[in-house]
Amino acid sequence: MQLRKVVPIIAVDAIEPCLPFWTDRLGFAVTVQVPHGDRIGFAILVKDGCEVMYQSRASMDADVPGVAASSAGHGITLYIDVDDINAVERVVAGLEVVVPRRTTFYGAEEIFVRAPCGTVVGFSQPGADA
């Protein structure tokens, strides 16, 4: 068995408030957008080989009710390796900082912020030893 990639599907009340964090601040492109009623029900965002999916809870309830019921109440934190933590700090300025920039015991520089839709996103620049 070969695993090809892991892509999070993040369930949210509304996708629209999530998009600017990824597109305007981080430079992701929306490659797929599926309507659900008069809102966005599902979206795929891509940049540099990284992919994130969002699905509204209403869309998830209609599309995959077993998954929606099973994942209720479970959170997700995204952890993204980057090459320039200083650039990340600039583009996330003004967002809620969940974990201020720090150096980990293994030498990585990290910062965790809360995206406007509530998702906690950590960014990590590996240290010289990594």
C-alpha positions in Angstrom: 0.0 0.0 0.0 1.3 3.4 -1.0 -0.1 6.6 0.6 0.0 9.4 -1.9 -1.1 12.4 0.2 -3.1 13.5 3.2 -5.6 16.4 2.7 -7.7 17.8 5.6 -11.4 18.4 5.0 -12.4 21.1 7.5 -16.1 21.3 8.4 -17.2 24.9 9.1 -20.5 26.8 9.3 -19.6 29.0 6.3 -16.8 28.7 3.9 -16.9 32.3 2.6 -15.1 33.8 5.7 -12.4 31.2 5.4 -11.2 31.9 1.9 -9.4 35.3 2.3 -7.1 33.8 4.9 -5.9 31.3 2.4 -6.1 33.3 -0.9 -5.3 36.8 0.1 -2.8 36.2 2.9 -1.2 32.9 2.0 -1.6 32.9 -1.8 -3.6 29.8 -2.3 -5.9 29.4 -5.3 -9.4 28.1 -5.1 -9.4 25.2 -7.7 -12.8 23.8 -6.9 -15.9 25.5 -5.6 -19.2 23.6 -5.3 -22.4 25.5 -4.4 -24.9 24.3 -1.7 -28.0 26.4 -1.9 -27.0 30.0 -2.1 -23.6 29.5 -0.4 -20.4 27.7 -1.1 -20.8 24.1 0.1 -17.3 22.7 -0.7 -14.0 24.2 -1.8 -10.5 23.0 -2.6 -7.5 25.4 -2.1 -4.1 24.6 -3.5 -0.6 26.2 -3.3 2.9 24.7 -3.9 1.6 21.1 -3.7 -0.3 21.7 -0.5 -4.1 21.2 -0.5 -6.8 22.1 1.9 -10.5 21.3 1.6 -13.4 23.1 3.3 -17.0 21.8 3.5 -19.9 23.5 5.1 -21.7 21.6 7.8 -24.9 21.9 5.9 -23.3 20.5 2.7 -21.7 17.7 4.7 -25.0 16.8 6.4 -26.6 16.5 2.9 -23.6 14.8 1.2 -22.0 12.5 3.8 -24.3 12.4 6.8 -22.3 9.6 8.4 -19.1 11.6 8.3 -20.9 14.7 9.6 -22.3 12.9 12.6 -19.1 11.0 13.3 -16.9 14.1 13.2 -19.1 16.5 15.3 -17.2 18.1 18.1 -13.8 17.1 16.8 -11.3 19.8 16.1 -8.4 20.0 13.7 -5.2 22.0 13.9 -3.2 22.3 10.7 0.6 22.3 10.8 2.4 23.7 7.8 6.2 23.6 7.1 7.4 26.8 5.6 10.7 28.2 4.3 10.3 31.7 5.7 8.7 32.2 9.1 9.4 35.9 9.0 7.2 36.2 5.9 4.5 34.2 7.6 4.5 36.5 10.6 4.0 39.5 8.2 1.0 37.9 6.3 -0.8 36.7 9.5 -0.4 40.1 11.3 -3.6 41.1 12.9 -4.9 37.6 13.4 -5.4 36.0 16.8 -2.0 34.5 17.9 -2.7 31.2 19.6 1.0 30.3 20.3 3.4 33.2 19.9 6.5 32.7 17.8 8.9 30.3 19.6 11.8 28.0 19.0 11.0 24.4 19.7 13.3 21.9 21.5 14.1 20.4 18.1 15.1 23.8 16.7 12.1 24.8 14.6 10.7 28.3 14.6 6.9 28.1 15.0 3.8 30.4 15.3 0.2 29.3 15.6 -2.7 31.6 14.6 -6.5 31.3 14.4 -7.9 31.8 10.9 -11.0 33.9 10.6 -13.2 30.8 10.3 -11.8 29.4 13.6 -9.2 26.9 12.3 -6.0 26.9 14.2 -3.0 26.9 11.8 0.6 26.4 12.9 3.5 27.4 10.7 7.0 25.9 11.2 10.3 26.7 9.7 12.6 23.8 10.3 15.9 24.5 12.2 19.3 23.9 10.7 19.4 20.4 12.2 16.2 19.3 10.5 
